Amino acid sequence: MGKTFAEKALARASGQPDVTAGQIVDARPDRILSHDNTAAIYRLFKQLGVEKVKHPERLAVTLDHAVPAPTTQHAQNHAEARRFVAEQGVTHFFEVGRGICHQVLSEEALVLPGQLILGADSHTTHYGWLGAFGAGVGRSEVAALWATGELWLRVPESIKIVLNGELPFGVTAKDFCLKLIGDLGADGGLYASIEFHGDGIRHLSLESRMVIPNMMAEFGAKNAYLSPDEAVFAYLAERLERRKQREAHESGKAEEREDWSAVVRRDALYPDADAVYIATHVYDASTLEPMIAKPHRVDNVVPLSEVRGVRVQQAFLGTCTNGRLEDLAAACAVLQGKRIARGTRMVVIPASSEVLQEATRLGYISTFLEAGAVIGVPGCGPCMGNHMGIPAPNEVTISSANRNFRGRMGTRESEIYLASPAVVAASAVAGYIADPRDV
């Protein structure tokens, strides 16, 4: 019987020749992720009576959720995280302003195909775009990982999603994800490994592919997977070589000489043709249209045409789902030569410093500023309600983020609609939910 990606990935991570869905394994992750919550995890870690992290070289810590620190408590958390990485010799540490953890670790090629990454963030499913097994775990689990280097996991059953054809003009990977979640429910993939197949995936840009496994956290998935291809390998090889050169320069050591293209391919995993799935769902990309998730559930999804005209006070473009260069470019195509509507404001937060720098070089930041938008420091911003765009009571926000439950952006008495970047920009210009193809 053939094996799914999840079965192969967790067999590799547990050092076993073969595992089956439903089996419990002791898995050893290649990378362990934490962010601002590092301070809280460290307090749990110290309660274990362990002094040193077992594998500090596997840790990646990014300050991204509340940056720059909006309160004294957040500043204290950041200070504790800095002390932790210094004390433990954690070299993969990214300061305030570098960007959102999932974007940064991808840019730094810190996760490679076939690897296991466990993180104290629910959107760790993101790394499925690289052909890796990414899963979110709790803070206490991360503390245990720091202490022991391993964690037990149940091998998930797998669901196969097939996307055939090409998306029409104005329809994006975000719309596909919203359609899928709307059809099958926010718990439709509960603790499942979601595998994406079909030529429709290959037609997507790399940045569009990143959207898909990220959004599967909202589907209840344990992990998500897209098969790595030549485009993924080339992206990783270039960035891995660049990082190794920088690390050698900073350390004063001789640069490693490796065939980085071979390195990034080495552990790539692919499901067998006869693998067993608990369900299969097939979508024709050509039939999809722009979708919107209405308050207060991500699966409360309707075609954009059903909510066109809803008044919005805030448009938010950013997050680990849709804060990349491609997303900013799509918004700028709508905003060029236009102004944000009176009574509406637009907040734009690039996913990383690299995205911000390139967006500046290409003139996107000037386009946003000329339209009247506000540019924020790379990070999570208002996505989880800390700062940099919290709505007032009774205000409506249209957002490129991944969640819209009540109070997600910090105000329970407000409403959040989820959409693609171009729809967010079109709505900012119109002052109400609008189709970018009309604007």
TORKOL-4160 file (C-alpha; in steps of 0.2 Angstrom, whole numbers, padded with zeros to 4 digits, m for minus):
439
<pt num="1" X="0000" Y="0000" Z="0000"/>
<pt num="2" X="0007" Y="0017" Z="m0005"/>
<pt num="3" X="0011" Y="0031" Z="0008"/>
<pt num="4" X="0005" Y="0049" Z="0009"/>
<pt num="5" X="0017" Y="0063" Z="0012"/>
<pt num="6" X="0013" Y="0064" Z="0030"/>
<pt num="7" X="0017" Y="0046" Z="0033"/>
<pt num="8" X="0033" Y="0048" Z="0024"/>
<pt num="9" X="0038" Y="0064" Z="0033"/>
<pt num="10" X="0034" Y="0057" Z="0050"/>
<pt num="11" X="0043" Y="0041" Z="0047"/>
<pt num="12" X="0058" Y="0051" Z="0042"/>
<pt num="13" X="0057" Y="0062" Z="0057"/>
<pt num="14" X="0055" Y="0048" Z="0069"/>
<pt num="15" X="0069" Y="0037" Z="0062"/>
<pt num="16" X="0057" Y="0023" Z="0057"/>
<pt num="17" X="0056" Y="0014" Z="0040"/>
<pt num="18" X="0037" Y="0015" Z="0039"/>
<pt num="19" X="0023" Y="0023" Z="0049"/>
<pt num="20" X="0004" Y="0023" Z="0046"/>
<pt num="21" X="m0010" Y="0035" Z="0049"/>
<pt num="22" X="m0016" Y="0034" Z="0067"/>
<pt num="23" X="0001" Y="0029" Z="0074"/>
<pt num="24" X="0009" Y="0038" Z="0088"/>
<pt num="25" X="0028" Y="0042" Z="0084"/>
<pt num="26" X="0042" Y="0051" Z="0094"/>
<pt num="27" X="0047" Y="0065" Z="0081"/>
<pt num="28" X="0062" Y="0075" Z="0080"/>
<pt num="29" X="0059" Y="0091" Z="0071"/>
<pt num="30" X="0073" Y="0099" Z="0060"/>
<pt num="31" X="0067" Y="0117" Z="0066"/>
<pt num="32" X="0058" Y="0123" Z="0081"/>
<pt num="33" X="0049" Y="0140" Z="0079"/>
<pt num="34" X="0044" Y="0153" Z="0092"/>
<pt num="35" X="0041" Y="0172" Z="0091"/>
<pt num="36" X="0036" Y="0185" Z="0104"/>
<pt num="37" X="0029" Y="0170" Z="0115"/>
<pt num="38" X="0047" Y="0164" Z="0117"/>
<pt num="39" X="0047" Y="0174" Z="0134"/>
<pt num="40" X="0032" Y="0164" Z="0140"/>
<pt num="41" X="0039" Y="0147" Z="0134"/>
<pt num="42" X="0056" Y="0151" Z="0143"/>
<pt num="43" X="0046" Y="0152" Z="0159"/>
<pt num="44" X="0039" Y="0135" Z="0156"/>
<pt num="45" X="0056" Y="0128" Z="0151"/>
<pt num="46" X="0064" Y="0134" Z="0167"/>
<pt num="47" X="0050" Y="0125" Z="0177"/>
<pt num="48" X="0056" Y="0109" Z="0169"/>
<pt num="49" X="0073" Y="0110" Z="0179"/>
<pt num="50" X="0083" Y="0110" Z="0163"/>
<pt num="51" X="0097" Y="0123" Z="0161"/>
<pt num="52" X="0102" Y="0121" Z="0142"/>
<pt num="53" X="0092" Y="0119" Z="0126"/>
<pt num="54" X="0096" Y="0102" Z="0119"/>
<pt num="55" X="0098" Y="0108" Z="0101"/>
<pt num="56" X="0100" Y="0127" Z="0100"/>
<pt num="57" X="0105" Y="0126" Z="0082"/>
<pt num="58" X="0087" Y="0120" Z="0078"/>
<pt num="59" X="0078" Y="0135" Z="0086"/>
<pt num="60" X="0072" Y="0150" Z="0076"/>
<pt num="61" X="0066" Y="0165" Z="0086"/>
<pt num="62" X="0057" Y="0180" Z="0077"/>
<pt num="63" X="0051" Y="0195" Z="0086"/>
<pt num="64" X="0036" Y="0199" Z="0075"/>
<pt num="65" X="0019" Y="0199" Z="0084"/>
<pt num="66" X="0019" Y="0216" Z="0092"/>
<pt num="67" X="0033" Y="0226" Z="0084"/>
<pt num="68" X="0039" Y="0239" Z="0089"/>
<pt num="69" X="0033" Y="0235" Z="0107"/>
<pt num="70" X="0017" Y="0244" Z="0110"/>
<pt num="71" X="0017" Y="0242" Z="0129"/>
<pt num="72" X="0029" Y="0239" Z="0143"/>
<pt num="73" X="0024" Y="0221" Z="0144"/>
<pt num="74" X="0027" Y="0218" Z="0126"/>
<pt num="75" X="0044" Y="0227" Z="0128"/>
<pt num="76" X="0048" Y="0216" Z="0143"/>
<pt num="77" X="0043" Y="0200" Z="0133"/>
<pt num="78" X="0055" Y="0205" Z="0119"/>
<pt num="79" X="0069" Y="0209" Z="0132"/>
<pt num="80" X="0067" Y="0191" Z="0140"/>
<pt num="81" X="0067" Y="0183" Z="0122"/>
<pt num="82" X="0084" Y="0192" Z="0118"/>
<pt num="83" X="0091" Y="0186" Z="0135"/>
<pt num="84" X="0086" Y="0168" Z="0131"/>
<pt num="85" X="0094" Y="0168" Z="0114"/>
<pt num="86" X="0110" Y="0175" Z="0121"/>
<pt num="87" X="0111" Y="0163" Z="0135"/>
<pt num="88" X="0107" Y="0148" Z="0125"/>
<pt num="89" X="0117" Y="0152" Z="0109"/>
<pt num="90" X="0102" Y="0153" Z="0097"/>
<pt num="91" X="0110" Y="0159" Z="0081"/>
<pt num="92" X="0094" Y="0160" Z="0071"/>
<pt num="93" X="0086" Y="0175" Z="0079"/>
<pt num="94" X="0077" Y="0189" Z="0070"/>
<pt num="95" X="0075" Y="0206" Z="0078"/>
<pt num="96" X="0060" Y="0218" Z="0077"/>
<pt num="97" X="0057" Y="0224" Z="0060"/>
<pt num="98" X="0064" Y="0209" Z="0050"/>
<pt num="99" X="0046" Y="0203" Z="0048"/>
<pt num="100" X="0034" Y="0189" Z="0051"/>
<pt num="101" X="0041" Y="0172" Z="0056"/>
<pt num="102" X="0034" Y="0162" Z="0042"/>
<pt num="103" X="0040" Y="0174" Z="0028"/>
<pt num="104" X="0057" Y="0176" Z="0036"/>
<pt num="105" X="0061" Y="0158" Z="0039"/>
<pt num="106" X="0056" Y="0155" Z="0021"/>
<pt num="107" X="0067" Y="0169" Z="0014"/>
<pt num="108" X="0081" Y="0162" Z="0025"/>
<pt num="109" X="0079" Y="0145" Z="0018"/>
<pt num="110" X="0079" Y="0138" Z="0036"/>
<pt num="111" X="0066" Y="0125" Z="0031"/>
<pt num="112" X="0069" Y="0113" Z="0017"/>
<pt num="113" X="0058" Y="0100" Z="0008"/>
<pt num="114" X="0054" Y="0084" Z="0018"/>
<pt num="115" X="0059" Y="0092" Z="0034"/>
<pt num="116" X="0048" Y="0093" Z="0050"/>
<pt num="117" X="0045" Y="0110" Z="0058"/>
<pt num="118" X="0035" Y="0112" Z="0074"/>
<pt num="119" X="0031" Y="0130" Z="0080"/>
<pt num="120" X="0022" Y="0139" Z="0094"/>
<pt num="121" X="0011" Y="0147" Z="0080"/>
<pt num="122" X="m0005" Y="0140" Z="0072"/>
<pt num="123" X="0001" Y="0145" Z="0055"/>
<pt num="124" X="0016" Y="0134" Z="0055"/>
<pt num="125" X="0006" Y="0124" Z="0042"/>
<pt num="126" X="0014" Y="0138" Z="0030"/>
<pt num="127" X="0029" Y="0128" Z="0026"/>
<pt num="128" X="0019" Y="0115" Z="0016"/>
<pt num="129" X="0023" Y="0127" Z="0001"/>
<pt num="130" X="0041" Y="0120" Z="0002"/>
<pt num="131" X="0036" Y="0102" Z="0003"/>
<pt num="132" X="0039" Y="0102" Z="0022"/>
<pt num="133" X="0028" Y="0096" Z="0036"/>
<pt num="134" X="0024" Y="0111" Z="0047"/>
<pt num="135" X="0013" Y="0110" Z="0062"/>
<pt num="136" X="0008" Y="0122" Z="0076"/>
<pt num="137" X="0010" Y="0116" Z="0094"/>
<pt num="138" X="0007" Y="0123" Z="0111"/>
<pt num="139" X="0019" Y="0133" Z="0122"/>
<pt num="140" X="0022" Y="0119" Z="0134"/>
<pt num="141" X="0025" Y="0107" Z="0119"/>
<pt num="142" X="0039" Y="0119" Z="0113"/>
<pt num="143" X="0046" Y="0120" Z="0130"/>
<pt num="144" X="0047" Y="0101" Z="0130"/>
<pt num="145" X="0055" Y="0102" Z="0113"/>
<pt num="146" X="0068" Y="0114" Z="0119"/>
<pt num="147" X="0072" Y="0102" Z="0133"/>
<pt num="148" X="0072" Y="0085" Z="0124"/>
<pt num="149" X="0073" Y="0088" Z="0105"/>
<pt num="150" X="0058" Y="0077" Z="0102"/>
<pt num="151" X="0039" Y="0077" Z="0104"/>
<pt num="152" X="0026" Y="0063" Z="0101"/>
<pt num="153" X="0014" Y="0066" Z="0087"/>
<pt num="154" X="m0001" Y="0056" Z="0080"/>
<pt num="155" X="0002" Y="0053" Z="0061"/>
<pt num="156" X="m0013" Y="0062" Z="0053"/>
<pt num="157" X="m0025" Y="0054" Z="0040"/>
<pt num="158" X="m0024" Y="0063" Z="0023"/>
<pt num="159" X="m0036" Y="0073" Z="0012"/>
<pt num="160" X="m0032" Y="0075" Z="m0006"/>
<pt num="161" X="m0037" Y="0092" Z="m0014"/>
<pt num="162" X="m0035" Y="0093" Z="m0033"/>
<pt num="163" X="m0035" Y="0110" Z="m0042"/>
<pt num="164" X="m0036" Y="0108" Z="m0061"/>
<pt num="165" X="m0034" Y="0122" Z="m0074"/>
<pt num="166" X="m0029" Y="0141" Z="m0072"/>
<pt num="167" X="m0038" Y="0154" Z="m0061"/>
<pt num="168" X="m0047" Y="0167" Z="m0071"/>
<pt num="169" X="m0041" Y="0185" Z="m0071"/>
<pt num="170" X="m0044" Y="0193" Z="m0054"/>
<pt num="171" X="m0046" Y="0177" Z="m0045"/>
<pt num="172" X="m0032" Y="0172" Z="m0033"/>
<pt num="173" X="m0026" Y="0158" Z="m0022"/>
<pt num="174" X="m0034" Y="0166" Z="m0008"/>
<pt num="175" X="m0051" Y="0165" Z="m0016"/>
<pt num="176" X="m0048" Y="0146" Z="m0019"/>
<pt num="177" X="m0044" Y="0144" Z="m0001"/>
<pt num="178" X="m0059" Y="0153" Z="0005"/>
<pt num="179" X="m0070" Y="0143" Z="m0007"/>
<pt num="180" X="m0063" Y="0127" Z="m0001"/>
<pt num="181" X="m0066" Y="0132" Z="0018"/>
<pt num="182" X="m0083" Y="0138" Z="0014"/>
<pt num="183" X="m0088" Y="0122" Z="0005"/>
<pt num="184" X="m0081" Y="0110" Z="0018"/>
<pt num="185" X="m0081" Y="0120" Z="0034"/>
<pt num="186" X="m0068" Y="0127" Z="0046"/>
<pt num="187" X="m0066" Y="0110" Z="0054"/>
<pt num="188" X="m0067" Y="0101" Z="0037"/>
<pt num="189" X="m0048" Y="0096" Z="0038"/>
<pt num="190" X="m0047" Y="0094" Z="0057"/>
<pt num="191" X="m0031" Y="0086" Z="0062"/>
<pt num="192" X="m0028" Y="0080" Z="0044"/>
<pt num="193" X="m0014" Y="0082" Z="0032"/>
<pt num="194" X="m0020" Y="0092" Z="0017"/>
<pt num="195" X="m0011" Y="0087" Z="0001"/>
<pt num="196" X="m0014" Y="0098" Z="m0015"/>
<pt num="197" X="m0012" Y="0091" Z="m0032"/>
<pt num="198" X="m0016" Y="0095" Z="m0050"/>
<pt num="199" X="m0009" Y="0106" Z="m0063"/>
<pt num="200" X="m0018" Y="0121" Z="m0056"/>
<pt num="201" X="m0005" Y="0122" Z="m0042"/>
<pt num="202" X="0009" Y="0122" Z="m0055"/>
<pt num="203" X="0001" Y="0137" Z="m0063"/>
<pt num="204" X="0003" Y="0147" Z="m0047"/>
<pt num="205" X="0017" Y="0158" Z="m0043"/>
<pt num="206" X="0028" Y="0153" Z="m0028"/>
<pt num="207" X="0020" Y="0168" Z="m0018"/>
<pt num="208" X="0003" Y="0162" Z="m0022"/>
<pt num="209" X="0007" Y="0144" Z="m0017"/>
<pt num="210" X="0012" Y="0151" Z="0000"/>
<pt num="211" X="m0006" Y="0157" Z="0003"/>
<pt num="212" X="m0013" Y="0139" Z="0002"/>
<pt num="213" X="m0005" Y="0130" Z="0017"/>
<pt num="214" X="m0005" Y="0145" Z="0027"/>
<pt num="215" X="m0024" Y="0146" Z="0025"/>
<pt num="216" X="m0026" Y="0128" Z="0029"/>
<pt num="217" X="m0024" Y="0132" Z="0048"/>
<pt num="218" X="m0041" Y="0139" Z="0046"/>
<pt num="219" X="m0047" Y="0123" Z="0039"/>
<pt num="220" X="m0042" Y="0114" Z="0055"/>
<pt num="221" X="m0027" Y="0105" Z="0047"/>
<pt num="222" X="m0013" Y="0097" Z="0056"/>
<pt num="223" X="m0002" Y="0101" Z="0041"/>
<pt num="224" X="m0003" Y="0105" Z="0022"/>
<pt num="225" X="0008" Y="0100" Z="0008"/>
<pt num="226" X="0012" Y="0105" Z="m0010"/>
<pt num="227" X="0024" Y="0095" Z="m0020"/>
<pt num="228" X="0041" Y="0104" Z="m0022"/>
<pt num="229" X="0046" Y="0107" Z="m0040"/>
<pt num="230" X="0061" Y="0115" Z="m0049"/>
<pt num="231" X="0055" Y="0133" Z="m0045"/>
<pt num="232" X="0055" Y="0129" Z="m0026"/>
<pt num="233" X="0072" Y="0121" Z="m0027"/>
<pt num="234" X="0079" Y="0136" Z="m0036"/>
<pt num="235" X="0072" Y="0148" Z="m0024"/>
<pt num="236" X="0079" Y="0138" Z="m0009"/>
<pt num="237" X="0096" Y="0135" Z="m0017"/>
<pt num="238" X="0099" Y="0153" Z="m0020"/>
<pt num="239" X="0093" Y="0159" Z="m0003"/>
<pt num="240" X="0103" Y="0145" Z="0006"/>
<pt num="241" X="0119" Y="0150" Z="m0002"/>
<pt num="242" X="0116" Y="0168" Z="0002"/>
<pt num="243" X="0113" Y="0164" Z="0020"/>
<pt num="244" X="0128" Y="0153" Z="0021"/>
<pt num="245" X="0139" Y="0167" Z="0014"/>
<pt num="246" X="0132" Y="0180" Z="0026"/>
<pt num="247" X="0135" Y="0168" Z="0041"/>
<pt num="248" X="0153" Y="0164" Z="0036"/>
<pt num="249" X="0156" Y="0183" Z="0034"/>
<pt num="250" X="0149" Y="0187" Z="0051"/>
<pt num="251" X="0158" Y="0173" Z="0060"/>
<pt num="252" X="0174" Y="0175" Z="0051"/>
<pt num="253" X="0175" Y="0157" Z="0046"/>
<pt num="254" X="0178" Y="0150" Z="0029"/>
<pt num="255" X="0163" Y="0149" Z="0019"/>
<pt num="256" X="0155" Y="0131" Z="0017"/>
<pt num="257" X="0157" Y="0124" Z="m0001"/>
<pt num="258" X="0142" Y="0114" Z="m0005"/>
<pt num="259" X="0131" Y="0110" Z="m0020"/>
<pt num="260" X="0116" Y="0119" Z="m0013"/>
<pt num="261" X="0104" Y="0113" Z="m0026"/>
<pt num="262" X="0108" Y="0095" Z="m0021"/>
<pt num="263" X="0106" Y="0100" Z="m0003"/>
<pt num="264" X="0088" Y="0107" Z="m0005"/>
<pt num="265" X="0083" Y="0092" Z="m0015"/>
<pt num="266" X="0090" Y="0079" Z="m0004"/>
<pt num="267" X="0076" Y="0075" Z="0008"/>
<pt num="268" X="0061" Y="0080" Z="m0004"/>
<pt num="269" X="0046" Y="0068" Z="m0002"/>
<pt num="270" X="0032" Y="0064" Z="m0013"/>
<pt num="271" X="0016" Y="0054" Z="m0010"/>
<pt num="272" X="0014" Y="0037" Z="m0019"/>
<pt num="273" X="0002" Y="0036" Z="m0033"/>
<pt num="274" X="m0008" Y="0023" Z="m0023"/>
<pt num="275" X="m0008" Y="0032" Z="m0006"/>
<pt num="276" X="m0024" Y="0031" Z="0004"/>
<pt num="277" X="m0034" Y="0046" Z="0007"/>
<pt num="278" X="m0050" Y="0048" Z="0018"/>
<pt num="279" X="m0057" Y="0060" Z="0006"/>
<pt num="280" X="m0054" Y="0068" Z="m0011"/>
<pt num="281" X="m0061" Y="0085" Z="m0018"/>
<pt num="282" X="m0058" Y="0091" Z="m0035"/>
<pt num="283" X="m0059" Y="0109" Z="m0041"/>
<pt num="284" X="m0060" Y="0117" Z="m0058"/>
<pt num="285" X="m0050" Y="0133" Z="m0057"/>
<pt num="286" X="m0058" Y="0141" Z="m0072"/>
<pt num="287" X="m0075" Y="0141" Z="m0063"/>
<pt num="288" X="m0069" Y="0150" Z="m0047"/>
<pt num="289" X="m0073" Y="0168" Z="m0043"/>
<pt num="290" X="m0068" Y="0181" Z="m0030"/>
<pt num="291" X="m0074" Y="0176" Z="m0013"/>
<pt num="292" X="m0077" Y="0185" Z="0004"/>
<pt num="293" X="m0077" Y="0177" Z="0021"/>
<pt num="294" X="m0091" Y="0187" Z="0031"/>
<pt num="295" X="m0090" Y="0190" Z="0050"/>
<pt num="296" X="m0088" Y="0181" Z="0061"/>
<pt num="297" X="m0082" Y="0164" Z="0054"/>
<pt num="298" X="m0069" Y="0160" Z="0041"/>
<pt num="299" X="m0081" Y="0148" Z="0033"/>
<pt num="300" X="m0095" Y="0161" Z="0032"/>
<pt num="301" X="m0090" Y="0162" Z="0013"/>
<pt num="302" X="m0100" Y="0170" Z="m0001"/>
<pt num="303" X="m0096" Y="0177" Z="m0018"/>
<pt num="304" X="m0090" Y="0195" Z="m0018"/>
<pt num="305" X="m0105" Y="0200" Z="m0028"/>
<pt num="306" X="m0116" Y="0196" Z="m0013"/>
<pt num="307" X="m0108" Y="0208" Z="m0002"/>
<pt num="308" X="m0103" Y="0222" Z="m0014"/>
<pt num="309" X="m0107" Y="0239" Z="m0007"/>
<pt num="310" X="m0105" Y="0235" Z="0012"/>
<pt num="311" X="m0097" Y="0251" Z="0019"/>
<pt num="312" X="m0079" Y="0249" Z="0026"/>
<pt num="313" X="m0070" Y="0260" Z="0037"/>
<pt num="314" X="m0053" Y="0251" Z="0036"/>
<pt num="315" X="m0044" Y="0241" Z="0023"/>
<pt num="316" X="m0029" Y="0231" Z="0030"/>
<pt num="317" X="m0016" Y="0223" Z="0018"/>
<pt num="318" X="m0003" Y="0212" Z="0026"/>
<pt num="319" X="0000" Y="0196" Z="0037"/>
<pt num="320" X="0008" Y="0180" Z="0034"/>
<pt num="321" X="m0006" Y="0175" Z="0022"/>
<pt num="322" X="m0005" Y="0190" Z="0010"/>
<pt num="323" X="0009" Y="0203" Z="0014"/>
<pt num="324" X="0021" Y="0198" Z="0000"/>
<pt num="325" X="0028" Y="0208" Z="m0014"/>
<pt num="326" X="0015" Y="0200" Z="m0026"/>
<pt num="327" X="0001" Y="0205" Z="m0015"/>
<pt num="328" X="0007" Y="0223" Z="m0014"/>
<pt num="329" X="0009" Y="0223" Z="m0033"/>
<pt num="330" X="m0009" Y="0218" Z="m0035"/>
<pt num="331" X="m0015" Y="0231" Z="m0023"/>
<pt num="332" X="m0004" Y="0245" Z="m0032"/>
<pt num="333" X="m0012" Y="0240" Z="m0049"/>
<pt num="334" X="m0029" Y="0245" Z="m0042"/>
<pt num="335" X="m0022" Y="0260" Z="m0032"/>
<pt num="336" X="m0012" Y="0268" Z="m0046"/>
<pt num="337" X="m0018" Y="0286" Z="m0048"/>
<pt num="338" X="m0032" Y="0285" Z="m0036"/>
<pt num="339" X="m0035" Y="0290" Z="m0018"/>
<pt num="340" X="m0042" Y="0281" Z="m0003"/>
<pt num="341" X="m0060" Y="0285" Z="m0001"/>
<pt num="342" X="m0065" Y="0299" Z="0012"/>
<pt num="343" X="m0070" Y="0291" Z="0028"/>
<pt num="344" X="m0060" Y="0275" Z="0024"/>
<pt num="345" X="m0042" Y="0272" Z="0029"/>
<pt num="346" X="m0029" Y="0259" Z="0023"/>
<pt num="347" X="m0015" Y="0251" Z="0033"/>
<pt num="348" X="m0002" Y="0242" Z="0023"/>
<pt num="349" X="0011" Y="0231" Z="0032"/>
<pt num="350" X="0024" Y="0221" Z="0022"/>
<pt num="351" X="0027" Y="0204" Z="0028"/>
<pt num="352" X="0046" Y="0206" Z="0029"/>
<pt num="353" X="0060" Y="0219" Z="0028"/>
<pt num="354" X="0065" Y="0211" Z="0012"/>
<pt num="355" X="0047" Y="0214" Z="0005"/>
<pt num="356" X="0048" Y="0232" Z="0011"/>
<pt num="357" X="0064" Y="0235" Z="0003"/>
<pt num="358" X="0059" Y="0228" Z="m0014"/>
<pt num="359" X="0043" Y="0237" Z="m0014"/>
<pt num="360" X="0052" Y="0253" Z="m0011"/>
<pt num="361" X="0063" Y="0250" Z="m0025"/>
<pt num="362" X="0049" Y="0246" Z="m0037"/>
<pt num="363" X="0039" Y="0261" Z="m0032"/>
<pt num="364" X="0025" Y="0252" Z="m0023"/>
<pt num="365" X="0027" Y="0261" Z="m0007"/>
<pt num="366" X="0026" Y="0278" Z="m0016"/>
<pt num="367" X="0010" Y="0272" Z="m0024"/>
<pt num="368" X="0003" Y="0268" Z="m0007"/>
<pt num="369" X="0008" Y="0284" Z="0001"/>
<pt num="370" X="0001" Y="0294" Z="m0014"/>
<pt num="371" X="m0015" Y="0285" Z="m0012"/>
<pt num="372" X="m0016" Y="0290" Z="0006"/>
<pt num="373" X="m0012" Y="0273" Z="0014"/>
<pt num="374" X="m0002" Y="0271" Z="0030"/>
<pt num="375" X="0014" Y="0260" Z="0030"/>
<pt num="376" X="0018" Y="0249" Z="0045"/>
<pt num="377" X="0034" Y="0241" Z="0052"/>
<pt num="378" X="0035" Y="0223" Z="0044"/>
<pt num="379" X="0027" Y="0211" Z="0057"/>
<pt num="380" X="0009" Y="0205" Z="0061"/>
<pt num="381" X="0002" Y="0222" Z="0066"/>
<pt num="382" X="m0017" Y="0222" Z="0069"/>
<pt num="383" X="m0020" Y="0204" Z="0063"/>
<pt num="384" X="m0021" Y="0198" Z="0081"/>
<pt num="385" X="m0027" Y="0214" Z="0089"/>
<pt num="386" X="m0011" Y="0221" Z="0097"/>
<pt num="387" X="m0008" Y="0237" Z="0088"/>
<pt num="388" X="m0006" Y="0247" Z="0072"/>
<pt num="389" X="m0024" Y="0246" Z="0065"/>
<pt num="390" X="m0036" Y="0241" Z="0079"/>
<pt num="391" X="m0054" Y="0246" Z="0073"/>
<pt num="392" X="m0066" Y="0256" Z="0083"/>
<pt num="393" X="m0082" Y="0248" Z="0089"/>
<pt num="394" X="m0095" Y="0246" Z="0075"/>
<pt num="395" X="m0082" Y="0248" Z="0062"/>
<pt num="396" X="m0080" Y="0237" Z="0047"/>
<pt num="397" X="m0062" Y="0231" Z="0041"/>
<pt num="398" X="m0059" Y="0222" Z="0025"/>
<pt num="399" X="m0043" Y="0212" Z="0027"/>
<pt num="400" X="m0031" Y="0201" Z="0018"/>
<pt num="401" X="m0028" Y="0191" Z="0034"/>
<pt num="402" X="m0033" Y="0173" Z="0038"/>
<pt num="403" X="m0045" Y="0175" Z="0053"/>
<pt num="404" X="m0061" Y="0185" Z="0056"/>
<pt num="405" X="m0068" Y="0179" Z="0072"/>
<pt num="406" X="m0076" Y="0191" Z="0084"/>
<pt num="407" X="m0062" Y="0202" Z="0093"/>
<pt num="408" X="m0048" Y="0195" Z="0082"/>
<pt num="409" X="m0042" Y="0212" Z="0078"/>
<pt num="410" X="m0044" Y="0218" Z="0096"/>
<pt num="411" X="m0062" Y="0225" Z="0096"/>
<pt num="412" X="m0076" Y="0213" Z="0099"/>
<pt num="413" X="m0089" Y="0226" Z="0093"/>
<pt num="414" X="m0081" Y="0227" Z="0075"/>
<pt num="415" X="m0083" Y="0216" Z="0060"/>
<pt num="416" X="m0070" Y="0209" Z="0049"/>
<pt num="417" X="m0072" Y="0203" Z="0031"/>
<pt num="418" X="m0058" Y="0193" Z="0023"/>
<pt num="419" X="m0053" Y="0195" Z="0005"/>
<pt num="420" X="m0039" Y="0195" Z="m0008"/>
<pt num="421" X="m0026" Y="0210" Z="m0009"/>
<pt num="422" X="m0034" Y="0217" Z="m0024"/>
<pt num="423" X="m0051" Y="0217" Z="m0017"/>
<pt num="424" X="m0044" Y="0225" Z="m0001"/>
<pt num="425" X="m0037" Y="0239" Z="m0012"/>
<pt num="426" X="m0052" Y="0241" Z="m0022"/>
<pt num="427" X="m0063" Y="0243" Z="m0007"/>
<pt num="428" X="m0051" Y="0256" Z="0000"/>
<pt num="429" X="m0054" Y="0266" Z="m0015"/>
<pt num="430" X="m0072" Y="0264" Z="m0016"/>
<pt num="431" X="m0076" Y="0265" Z="0003"/>
<pt num="432" X="m0086" Y="0250" Z="0002"/>
<pt num="433" X="m0083" Y="0232" Z="m0003"/>
<pt num="434" X="m0079" Y="0232" Z="m0022"/>
<pt num="435" X="m0073" Y="0221" Z="m0036"/>
<pt num="436" X="m0056" Y="0226" Z="m0042"/>
<pt num="437" X="m0061" Y="0221" Z="m0060"/>
<pt num="438" X="m0074" Y="0236" Z="m0059"/>
<pt num="439" X="m0062" Y="0248" Z="m0051"/>
